[in-house]
Amino acid sequence: MPWVNGYIRHDGMKVRGYSRWAAGARREMSTLVLFGVAVAVIGSAPNSSGGKSELPRPASTVYPVRFPGWNKVPAPRPQPTVSYPIPWDRSSR
């Protein structure tokens, strides 16, 4: 938008500086806005596959949630093979 500097009119009235639309800019801006709106509307239109979106939808959750193997007995913990202390020969160092 061009800037018009302040000036004094022929009747002596002082006019402050202001900005104004250039010639034809309103029509060009309205064309640009209409084009942008058309692109947005066409871009958000449903697909041609029956109007349904092809994005996956989450399945409904059935409660209580069960995980495979949740009720299996855990494997036994390893047990030591000897129950007495093993003497280590530390004098060879």
Buried (B, 14 or more C-beta within 10 A) or exposed (E): EEEEEEEEEEEEEEEEEEEEEEEEEEEEEEEEEEEEEEEEEEEEEEEEEEEEEEEEEEEEEEEEEEEEEEEEEEEEEEEEEEEEEEEEEEEEE
